[in-house]
Amino acid sequence: MGGIEPSYHDLEANEQTTLVHHGDMYDADSLFKPLLDKELEKILRFYEAQEKELLVELAMLEQSITQQDELDLRQDSTIWMKKILKKWVGSILFA
């Protein structure tokens, strides 16, 4: 058997019917394709909206990481300065 059979045969009822009338193929396609295009548009709009949301979230995350890195650098430099001052004050007081 090569492919889908164009007709259906009910052995119990001894009835046979054509599943798709070849003359109706054009009509079915002309009705079905616009519906498919409409659904495809819905899917595309959904994923475009999802992409925009993710890009906004990514930008916010990048900004948050940059701010945290800057804060960490300031804290590191503050800690470094406190250590230097502590050593310097300690060397003055205990010299």
FIMARDREN-550498 format. One record per atom (N, C-alpha, C): residue number from 0; x, y, z; atom name. Coordinates in nm, 2 decimals, decimal comma, m for minus. Layout:
<sites>
   num        u        v        w   atomo
   NUM        X        Y        Z      CA
...
</sites>
This chain:
<sites>
   num        u        v        w   atomo
     0     0,08    m0,12     0,00       N
     0     0,00     0,00     0,00      CA
     0     0,09     0,12     0,00       C
     1     0,07     0,21    m0,09       N
     1     0,15     0,33    m0,10      CA
     1     0,07     0,45    m0,07       C
     2     0,08     0,50     0,06       N
     2     0,02     0,62     0,10      CA
     2    m0,12     0,60     0,15       C
     3    m0,19     0,71     0,16       N
     3    m0,33     0,71     0,21      CA
     3    m0,43     0,67     0,11       C
     4    m0,52     0,58     0,14       N
     4    m0,62     0,54     0,05      CA
     4    m0,72     0,65     0,03       C
     5    m0,77     0,67    m0,09       N
     5    m0,86     0,78    m0,12      CA
     5    m1,00     0,75    m0,08       C
     6    m1,03     0,62    m0,04       N
     6    m1,17     0,59    m0,01      CA
     6    m1,17     0,50     0,12       C
     7    m1,29     0,49     0,17       N
     7    m1,30     0,41     0,29      CA
     7    m1,40     0,30     0,26       C
     8    m1,37     0,18     0,31       N
     8    m1,46     0,06     0,28      CA
     8    m1,50     0,00     0,42       C
     9    m1,63     0,01     0,45       N
     9    m1,68    m0,05     0,58      CA
     9    m1,71    m0,20     0,55       C
    10    m1,63    m0,29     0,59       N
    10    m1,65    m0,43     0,56      CA
    10    m1,78    m0,48     0,62       C
    11    m1,82    m0,44     0,75       N
    11    m1,94    m0,49     0,81      CA
    11    m2,06    m0,45     0,74       C
    12    m2,07    m0,32     0,70       N
    12    m2,19    m0,27     0,63      CA
    12    m2,18    m0,29     0,48       C
    13    m2,07    m0,33     0,43       N
    13    m2,04    m0,35     0,29      CA
    13    m2,07    m0,22     0,22       C
    14    m2,02    m0,11     0,28       N
    14    m2,04     0,03     0,22      CA
    14    m1,90     0,08     0,19       C
    15    m1,90     0,16     0,09       N
    15    m1,78     0,23     0,05      CA
    15    m1,81     0,37     0,02       C
    16    m1,72     0,46     0,06       N
    16    m1,74     0,60     0,04      CA
    16    m1,60     0,67     0,01       C
    17    m1,60     0,77    m0,06       N
    17    m1,48     0,85    m0,09      CA
    17    m1,46     0,94     0,03       C
    18    m1,34     0,94     0,08       N
    18    m1,31     1,03     0,20      CA
    18    m1,29     1,18     0,15       C
    19    m1,23     1,19     0,04       N
    19    m1,20     1,33    m0,02      CA
    19    m1,24     1,33    m0,17       C
    20    m1,33     1,41    m0,20       N
    20    m1,37     1,42    m0,34      CA
    20    m1,27     1,51    m0,41       C
    21    m1,21     1,46    m0,51       N
    21    m1,10     1,54    m0,58      CA
    21    m1,15     1,67    m0,63       C
    22    m1,27     1,68    m0,67       N
    22    m1,32     1,81    m0,72      CA
    22    m1,34     1,91    m0,61       C
    23    m1,35     1,87    m0,48       N
    23    m1,36     1,96    m0,37      CA
    23    m1,23     2,00    m0,31       C
    24    m1,12     1,94    m0,36       N
    24    m0,99     1,97    m0,30      CA
    24    m0,96     2,12    m0,31       C
    25    m0,99     2,18    m0,42       N
    25    m0,96     2,32    m0,44      CA
    25    m1,04     2,41    m0,34       C
    26    m1,17     2,37    m0,33       N
    26    m1,26     2,44    m0,23      CA
    26    m1,21     2,43    m0,09       C
    27    m1,17     2,31    m0,05       N
    27    m1,13     2,28     0,08      CA
    27    m1,00     2,36     0,11       C
    28    m0,91     2,36     0,01       N
    28    m0,78     2,43     0,03      CA
    28    m0,81     2,58     0,04       C
    29    m0,90     2,63    m0,04       N
    29    m0,93     2,78    m0,04      CA
    29    m0,99     2,82     0,09       C
    30    m1,06     2,73     0,16       N
    30    m1,12     2,76     0,29      CA
    30    m1,02     2,74     0,40       C
    31    m0,94     2,63     0,39       N
    31    m0,86     2,58     0,50      CA
    31    m0,73     2,67     0,51       C
    32    m0,67     2,70     0,40       N
    32    m0,54     2,78     0,41      CA
    32    m0,56     2,91     0,48       C
    33    m0,66     2,99     0,45       N
    33    m0,67     3,12     0,52      CA
    33    m0,69     3,10     0,67       C
    34    m0,76     2,99     0,71       N
    34    m0,77     2,96     0,85      CA
    34    m0,64     2,92     0,91       C
    35    m0,56     2,85     0,84       N
    35    m0,42     2,81     0,89      CA
    35    m0,34     2,94     0,90       C
    36    m0,35     3,02     0,80       N
    36    m0,27     3,15     0,80      CA
    36    m0,31     3,23     0,93       C
    37    m0,43     3,24     0,96       N
    37    m0,48     3,31     1,07      CA
    37    m0,43     3,26     1,20       C
    38    m0,43     3,12     1,21       N
    38    m0,37     3,06     1,33      CA
    38    m0,22     3,08     1,34       C
    39    m0,16     3,07     1,23       N
    39    m0,01     3,09     1,22      CA
    39     0,02     3,24     1,27       C
    40    m0,06     3,33     1,23       N
    40    m0,04     3,47     1,27      CA
    40    m0,05     3,48     1,43       C
    41    m0,15     3,41     1,48       N
    41    m0,17     3,41     1,63      CA
    41    m0,04     3,36     1,70       C
    42     0,01     3,25     1,64       N
    42     0,13     3,19     1,70      CA
    42     0,25     3,28     1,69       C
    43     0,26     3,34     1,58       N
    43     0,38     3,43     1,56      CA
    43     0,37     3,55     1,65       C
    44     0,25     3,61     1,67       N
    44     0,23     3,72     1,76      CA
    44     0,26     3,68     1,90       C
    45     0,22     3,56     1,94       N
    45     0,25     3,51     2,07      CA
    45     0,40     3,51     2,10       C
    46     0,47     3,44     2,01       N
    46     0,61     3,43     2,03      CA
    46     0,69     3,56     2,01       C
    47     0,64     3,65     1,93       N
    47     0,70     3,78     1,93      CA
    47     0,69     3,85     2,06       C
    48     0,57     3,84     2,12       N
    48     0,54     3,91     2,25      CA
    48     0,63     3,84     2,36       C
    49     0,65     3,71     2,35       N
    49     0,73     3,64     2,45      CA
    49     0,88     3,69     2,43       C
    50     0,92     3,70     2,31       N
    50     1,06     3,74     2,28      CA
    50     1,08     3,88     2,34       C
    51     0,98     3,97     2,31       N
    51     1,00     4,11     2,37      CA
    51     1,01     4,11     2,52       C
    52     0,92     4,03     2,58       N
    52     0,92     4,02     2,73      CA
    52     1,06     3,97     2,78       C
    53     1,11     3,87     2,71       N
    53     1,24     3,81     2,75      CA
    53     1,35     3,91     2,73       C
    54     1,35     3,99     2,62       N
    54     1,45     4,09     2,60      CA
    54     1,45     4,20     2,71       C
    55     1,33     4,24     2,75       N
    55     1,32     4,34     2,86      CA
    55     1,37     4,28     2,99       C
    56     1,34     4,15     3,02       N
    56     1,39     4,09     3,14      CA
    56     1,54     4,08     3,13       C
    57     1,59     4,04     3,01       N
    57     1,74     4,03     3,00      CA
    57     1,81     4,16     3,02       C
    58     1,75     4,27     2,97       N
    58     1,81     4,40     2,99      CA
    58     1,81     4,44     3,14       C
    59     1,70     4,41     3,20       N
    59     1,69     4,44     3,35      CA
    59     1,79     4,36     3,43       C
    60     1,81     4,23     3,39       N
    60     1,90     4,15     3,45      CA
    60     2,05     4,20     3,43       C
    61     2,08     4,23     3,31       N
    61     2,21     4,29     3,28      CA
    61     2,24     4,42     3,36       C
    62     2,13     4,50     3,37       N
    62     2,15     4,62     3,45      CA
    62     2,17     4,59     3,60       C
    63     2,10     4,50     3,65       N
    63     2,11     4,45     3,79      CA
    63     2,25     4,40     3,81       C
    64     2,30     4,32     3,72       N
    64     2,43     4,26     3,74      CA
    64     2,54     4,37     3,73       C
    65     2,52     4,47     3,64       N
    65     2,62     4,58     3,64      CA
    65     2,62     4,66     3,77       C
    66     2,50     4,69     3,82       N
    66     2,49     4,76     3,94      CA
    66     2,55     4,68     4,06       C
    67     2,53     4,55     4,06       N
    67     2,58     4,47     4,17      CA
    67     2,73     4,47     4,16       C
    68     2,79     4,46     4,04       N
    68     2,93     4,46     4,02      CA
    68     2,99     4,59     4,06       C
    69     2,93     4,70     4,03       N
    69     2,98     4,83     4,07      CA
    69     2,97     4,84     4,23       C
    70     2,86     4,79     4,29       N
    70     2,85     4,79     4,43      CA
    70     2,96     4,71     4,50       C
    71     2,98     4,59     4,44       N
    71     3,09     4,50     4,49      CA
    71     3,23     4,57     4,48       C
    72     3,25     4,64     4,37       N
    72     3,38     4,71     4,35      CA
    72     3,40     4,82     4,46       C
    73     3,29     4,89     4,48       N
    73     3,30     5,00     4,58      CA
    73     3,32     4,94     4,72       C
    74     3,25     4,83     4,75       N
    74     3,27     4,77     4,88      CA
    74     3,41     4,71     4,89       C
    75     3,46     4,65     4,79       N
    75     3,60     4,59     4,79      CA
    75     3,70     4,71     4,81       C
    76     3,68     4,82     4,74       N
    76     3,77     4,93     4,76      CA
    76     3,76     4,99     4,90       C
    77     3,64     4,99     4,96       N
    77     3,62     5,04     5,09      CA
    77     3,68     4,95     5,19       C
    78     3,67     4,82     5,18       N
    78     3,73     4,72     5,27      CA
    78     3,88     4,74     5,25       C
    79     3,93     4,75     5,13       N
    79     4,08     4,76     5,11      CA
    79     4,13     4,89     5,18       C
    80     4,05     5,00     5,16       N
    80     4,10     5,13     5,23      CA
    80     4,09     5,11     5,38       C
    81     3,99     5,05     5,44       N
    81     3,98     5,03     5,58      CA
    81     4,10     4,95     5,63       C
    82     4,14     4,84     5,56       N
    82     4,26     4,76     5,60      CA
    82     4,38     4,85     5,60       C
    83     4,40     4,93     5,49       N
    83     4,52     5,01     5,49      CA
    83     4,52     5,11     5,60       C
    84     4,41     5,18     5,63       N
    84     4,40     5,27     5,74      CA
    84     4,42     5,21     5,87       C
    85     4,37     5,09     5,89       N
    85     4,39     5,01     6,01      CA
    85     4,54     4,98     6,03       C
    86     4,61     4,94     5,93       N
    86     4,75     4,91     5,94      CA
    86     4,83     5,04     5,96       C
    87     4,79     5,15     5,90       N
    87     4,86     5,28     5,91      CA
    87     4,84     5,33     6,05       C
    88     4,71     5,33     6,10       N
    88     4,68     5,38     6,24      CA
    88     4,75     5,29     6,34       C
    89     4,75     5,16     6,31       N
    89     4,81     5,06     6,41      CA
    89     4,97     5,09     6,41       C
    90     5,02     5,12     6,30       N
    90     5,17     5,14     6,29      CA
    90     5,20     5,27     6,36       C
    91     5,12     5,37     6,36       N
    91     5,14     5,50     6,43      CA
    91     5,12     5,48     6,58       C
    92     5,01     5,41     6,62       N
    92     4,99     5,39     6,76      CA
    92     5,09     5,30     6,83       C
    93     5,14     5,20     6,76       N
    93     5,22     5,11     6,82      CA
    93     5,37     5,12     6,78       C
    94     5,40     5,23     6,72       N
    94     5,54     5,25     6,68      CA
    94     5,63     5,30     6,79       C
</sites>
